[in-house]
Amino acid sequence: MRLLGTIVRLQYQCDHLKFEGPHGRRFSPANIVPVEELTFTPHGVMAGSALEPRYDAHHTRHPRSRNRGDNGVSIGFTGHYVAMRERLGERLVEGIAGENILIEREDIFTEADLAGGLVVETIDGPIGIVAIKVAAPCVEFSRYAIDFPDEAKPDRSVTETVQFLHQGMRGFYATMEATATIRVGGRVYFRD
């Protein structure tokens, strides 16, 4: 297996990141919770213990789950954040897009680059991350990224931001092959 990078951030969404505001739907990173370890399952991500689980908003057991069957885990890369900040500004700090795993790697990846899947080191041994696909960017996150005024109607700048964030720039969804606990500092490999 070839080393892809090291996990530099783990986090979960305690609730949705999009909400209804006075001028329509908006994005807010307020529900992103950074942690040192997460348990990844085929049903989604959770923090805490089995006795006191804190489910990610994309876990099937979250009371307001956004799980569609193919988005239980989300992945991002530090190199993508560098590119986003260069184009869209310093507001896009690492982790702001809400991914569960942030991997330190300078490269920009597409869905095709990750099609073979990944393997991540866990405290339970290596586990596969499969069915990786683009996490399509939403208008709400795109407006947030460029600090577009809440009351303004979206214009070409919002459309161009959505287009820029597509093809994996904002990150990827995936599923886990088994249940395992992942910690910051774990290594991730390309699955050959």
N, C-alpha and C positions, 0 to 999 in steps of 0.2 A: 504494500500500500504506500502511496505517496502522501507525504504530509501536506495538508492544506493550510493549517494555521492553528492558533491557540484561541480558546474561548476567553474573551476579555470582559464580557458582561453577560449576565443572565438576568432576566426580568419576566414578570408576568403582568397581564392586564387584569386588575381586580374587578373591572367593569368595562363597559364600552368606552371607546375613545371619541365617538361621535355622539353629539347630543343636539337637541332642538334648542336653538337660541332665539332671541327676539326677531332675528332676520333670517331664520331658516336653520338648516343643519350646519353644525360647526364641529371642528376637531379640537380636542384638548388632550394634552399628554398627562393630565392630572391623575389618571388611574393606572399609570405605569409604575410598577413597584420593583426596584432592583433588589436582587438577593444574591447570596453566595452559592446557593445550590437550588436546583429544581428537580422534581421527579417528572420524567417524561413517560407517557404511556401511549398506547394506540388510541386512547380516547381524548388525549390532550395533555396539557401541562398543569402541574399543581405545585404549590409551595407548601411549607408546613409539614405536618406529619399525617399519617393515616387517621389518627384520632382527631386531629384538628386541621383538615385540609383547607387550603385556600386555592380555589380553582381559578385558572385563567379563563377569560371570557370566551375562549374558543374550546374549552373542555366540555365534553358532553354533559357533565354533571353541574356545570355552572347554572344557577337559576335563570339567567337570561342568555343562555349559550348562543354563540354565533357559529357553532361548529356545523360544517356542511359535509363532513366526512373526509375532506381532503385538506383541511387547514388547521389541524390540531397543533402543529408546531410551526413557528416562523423563524427564519434565519436571515441575518444581515451580515455585511462585511464592512470593516473599517474603511477600505478603499472606496467603497460606494459613498460613504459619508464625506470623504475628502472631495470627491467629484461633485456631490450635491452642494457642499458648502462653497466650492469654487464658483458654481453657477448661480446658486440661490441665496447664499449668505450664511453668516455665522449662526443664525437661529437653529440650524439643523445640527444640533449636538448629537453625539453618538447615542443611539437608543431611542431617539425621539419618535421614530416610526413605529415603535411598539413591538419589534421582533423579540422572540424569546431568547435566542442565541445570537450574540454578536461575535464574529470570528475576526481576529486580527489578520488581515491580508490586504496588500496594496492593490492587487489586481481588481479589475471589473469583471464580473461573471455574468453569463447569460444562462438561461434555462438549459441550453444545449451543453454548456460546460459542466453542469451538475447532473446530467441525465443518468449517469451510472450510479448515482447515489453517493452517500457519505458514510463513514464509520466514525463514531465518536467514542472517546475513552470515557468510561463511567466507573463509579465505585463498584459496579456489578460486572465489569468486563466490557469489551467492545460491543456496541449496539449499532445497528444500521438505521440510517435515515434515508427513506425512500420516497418515491413518487413526488419528487421536488418539482414545483411549478411556480411560475411568476405570481407574486402577490400584486395583483393589479392595483395601481394607485387610485385613490378616490379624489373627487373634486374637493372634498372637505380638507383632506391632508394637503393637497396642492395649494389651496387658498392659504392654509396655515403656513406652508413652506415659504411663500413669498410675502407673507404678512398683508394679504389682500384685505381691504376693509370689509367688515361684516355686512354693512348695509349696501355695498356696491354689487351690481349685477356682474357675474363672471364675464370676463372679456378674453381676448386672444392670449393675454399673458397667463391666464389660468389654463387654457387649453394647451399652450406650449409647455407649461410645467407638468401637466398630466402626461403629455407625450414623452418628455424627458425622463420622468420617473418610471415609465413603463419598461418592459423587457428585463425586469429584475433589479433596476436601480434602487427601488424602494425596498426590495427584499423578495423572499421566496417562502411559499408554504410547503409543508412536507408532512409525512407521517413517520412514526417510529415503529420499528418491527417488534419491539418488546418494551417492557417497563424497566426503567433504570434511573438512577440518580446521577445527575451531571453537576459538576462543580466548575466554578471559574478557575481557569488555568488548565483545564482538560484540553487535550489535543484532538483535532479533527483531521481525518484522512479522506482522500478520494478513494472510493470503493472501486477497485480494479477487477 
